Amino acid sequence: MSEDLHGRAGELDDMSALDFVSLMHDEDRQALDAMRPQLKNIAHAVEAVTGRLRSGGRLHYFGAGTSGLVAAMDAAECPATFGVAEDVVQAHTVTDGGEDDRLAGQEAAREAALSPRDVAVGISASGRTAFVIGALEEATARGALTISVTSNALSRMRRGVDIAIEVETGPEVIAGSTRLKAGTVQKIVLNMLSTGVFIRLGRTYRGRMVDVVASNDKLRARAAAIVADLTGASAAAVQRALAESGGSAKLAILMLRCGLAAGEARSRLSSVGGDLAGALGEGGR
């Protein structure tokens, strides 16, 4: 467990900077290797969450302290990366002072208006954070799909959840500092979960961010590069298509690849749930 003393704790104060960062690098690699036994559970979660979101559900993260910040980071990236509405992935967090309040977790889940179409993911390194446990209990009572992400096998948090993802990262270099290996693994698990879900929902195409929200110069340039890459069209044709599509790279690609007007392309995309592969006749997911 992360609270246990690391085997080389007594050496840290006398280590050179290079020796110390080398030790941390080795620990991070071991933590990543510890994820392998949990890949099936993560994949199961991807499939289950995809089904809920496809039916109109939402993905809710519940966490406290560092775990809450990791969850908030993942949720914040989803709208810009995948073009989803801001309420599709939500993070409900508290600071360390509120992590012991189980009732606050239950209230957070109630305020989220969870339904059987939704997913509640509880994130806690120890697996015993009362706020997160309370949120998962309320989510279960409301019929939502529940998933726990912990660094502690057989923790309290796994009880009653639909899917338990437990990556035993072991003692931290600084005992109990879950911002280290445990936090790194939590971020990677959530990366896998949200990215896998939105790929399966057709929010990407051939590894490109075709639903990117082009809200600044950098992202507008990225959208143009994606359209050019996937269509082979000239820069002028790409810019015309993006203008006519309202800045949608996905729509512009379909227009250029199939010779469609914006309205026709929009209708075709809508008929296949926004899946570009399906709209191009390559088969939906």
SVG drawing of the C-alpha trace seen along z (x, -y; Angstrom):
<svg xmlns="http://www.w3.org/2000/svg" viewBox="-32 -32 57 42">
<polyline fill="none" stroke="black" stroke-width="0.4" points="0.0,0.0 1.1,-3.6 1.1,-4.3 3.8,-1.6 7.4,-2.7 9.4,-2.2 12.3,0.2 14.9,-2.5 13.3,-5.3 16.3,-5.6 18.6,-6.3 16.7,-9.2 18.3,-12.0 21.8,-10.9 21.1,-10.2 22.3,-12.2 19.7,-13.9 20.4,-11.4 20.1,-8.4 16.8,-9.8 15.2,-10.4 16.4,-7.1 14.7,-5.4 11.5,-7.3 11.7,-6.3 12.1,-2.6 9.1,-2.9 6.9,-4.4 7.8,-1.6 6.9,1.0 3.6,-0.8 2.8,-0.7 3.7,3.0 1.2,3.5 -1.6,2.4 -1.3,5.4 -3.4,7.8 -6.2,5.1 -6.3,4.5 -9.3,6.9 -11.2,5.0 -10.4,1.7 -11.5,3.1 -14.7,4.3 -15.3,0.8 -14.7,-0.7 -17.4,1.5 -19.8,1.0 -19.4,-2.8 -19.7,-3.0 -23.1,-1.3 -24.4,-3.7 -23.2,-6.8 -24.5,-5.5 -28.0,-5.4 -27.7,-9.1 -26.0,-8.6 -23.2,-10.5 -19.9,-9.7 -19.4,-11.0 -16.1,-10.9 -16.0,-11.1 -12.8,-11.8 -11.1,-13.7 -7.7,-15.4 -5.2,-14.3 -7.6,-11.7 -10.3,-14.4 -7.8,-16.6 -6.8,-13.7 -10.5,-13.1 -11.1,-16.8 -8.2,-16.9 -9.6,-14.0 -13.1,-15.4 -11.9,-18.9 -10.0,-17.5 -13.0,-15.6 -15.0,-18.4 -12.1,-19.9 -10.6,-16.6 -13.7,-14.7 -16.3,-17.4 -18.7,-16.2 -20.9,-18.5 -19.4,-19.7 -21.9,-17.7 -21.1,-14.3 -18.1,-13.8 -18.2,-15.4 -15.9,-15.4 -17.3,-15.8 -14.6,-16.5 -13.8,-17.7 -10.6,-18.9 -8.9,-16.7 -11.0,-18.3 -14.2,-16.8 -12.9,-13.4 -14.1,-11.8 -17.7,-12.9 -19.7,-10.0 -23.0,-11.9 -21.4,-14.6 -20.6,-11.9 -24.1,-10.7 -25.4,-14.3 -22.9,-14.9 -24.4,-11.8 -27.9,-13.0 -27.1,-16.5 -25.6,-14.9 -29.1,-13.4 -27.7,-10.0 -29.9,-7.7 -29.7,-4.1 -28.2,-5.4 -25.3,-7.0 -21.9,-5.8 -20.3,-6.6 -16.5,-6.1 -15.0,-6.4 -11.3,-7.1 -9.3,-6.6 -5.8,-5.3 -6.6,-3.8 -10.0,-2.6 -11.5,-3.8 -12.3,-7.5 -15.6,-8.0 -16.8,-10.7 -16.2,-8.4 -17.8,-5.4 -20.9,-7.5 -21.1,-8.6 -20.9,-5.0 -23.5,-3.8 -25.9,-6.5 -25.1,-5.7 -25.8,-2.0 -29.2,-2.9 -30.0,-5.0 -29.2,-2.1 -26.1,-3.7 -23.2,-1.6 -20.5,-1.8 -16.7,-1.5 -14.0,-1.7 -10.4,-2.7 -8.0,-2.0 -4.4,-1.1 -5.5,1.3 -6.8,4.8 -9.9,5.9 -10.6,2.4 -13.8,1.3 -14.6,-0.7 -14.9,2.5 -17.9,3.8 -21.1,3.6 -19.6,2.0 -20.1,3.4 -16.4,3.2 -13.4,3.0 -10.1,1.8 -7.4,2.4 -3.8,1.6 -1.5,2.3 1.2,-0.3 3.0,0.5 4.7,-1.9 5.5,-5.4 9.0,-6.8 7.5,-9.3 5.2,-7.2 1.5,-8.0 2.1,-10.6 -0.4,-9.3 0.4,-12.1 3.3,-9.9 2.8,-6.3 -0.8,-6.0 -1.7,-9.4 0.2,-8.5 -1.7,-5.2 -5.0,-6.8 -4.4,-9.3 -3.5,-6.5 -6.5,-4.4 -8.8,-7.4 -7.0,-8.1 -7.7,-4.6 -11.3,-4.7 -12.4,-8.0 -10.3,-7.6 -11.5,-4.1 -15.1,-5.0 -15.0,-8.0 -13.1,-6.0 -15.9,-3.4 -18.5,-6.2 -17.0,-7.5 -15.5,-10.6 -12.2,-9.9 -11.3,-8.5 -8.2,-6.5 -6.4,-8.0 -7.3,-11.6 -9.3,-14.1 -12.0,-14.6 -14.3,-16.1 -11.8,-18.6 -13.3,-21.9 -11.4,-24.5 -11.6,-27.2 -8.2,-28.9 -5.6,-29.3 -3.7,-26.2 -6.8,-24.0 -8.0,-25.6 -4.7,-24.7 -5.0,-21.2 -8.5,-20.8 -7.2,-22.0 -4.3,-19.6 -6.5,-16.7 -8.9,-17.4 -6.0,-17.8 -4.4,-14.6 -7.6,-12.5 -8.8,-14.0 -5.7,-15.0 -7.5,-18.2 -5.8,-21.5 -5.4,-24.1 -8.0,-26.3 -10.5,-23.4 -9.9,-22.5 -10.6,-26.1 -13.8,-26.3 -15.1,-23.1 -14.3,-24.1 -16.0,-27.4 -19.1,-25.7 -19.1,-23.1 -18.9,-25.7 -15.4,-24.6 -16.2,-20.9 -13.3,-18.8 -15.5,-15.6 -18.1,-17.3 -15.5,-18.8 -13.9,-15.4 -17.2,-13.8 -18.0,-16.7 -14.7,-16.5 -14.5,-12.7 -18.0,-12.2 -18.6,-15.4 -21.5,-16.5 -22.9,-19.8 -22.7,-20.7 -26.4,-19.9 -26.2,-16.6 -23.1,-15.6 -24.7,-16.7 -27.8,-14.5 -25.7,-11.5 -23.6,-11.9 -26.7,-12.2 -28.1,-9.0 -25.2,-7.0 -24.9,-8.7 -22.1,-10.9 -19.7,-8.0 -17.5,-9.2 -16.5,-5.6 -20.2,-4.7 -20.9,-7.8 -18.1,-6.9 -19.5,-3.4 -16.7,-1.8 -19.1,-0.3 -20.0,-1.8 -18.7,-0.6"/>
</svg>
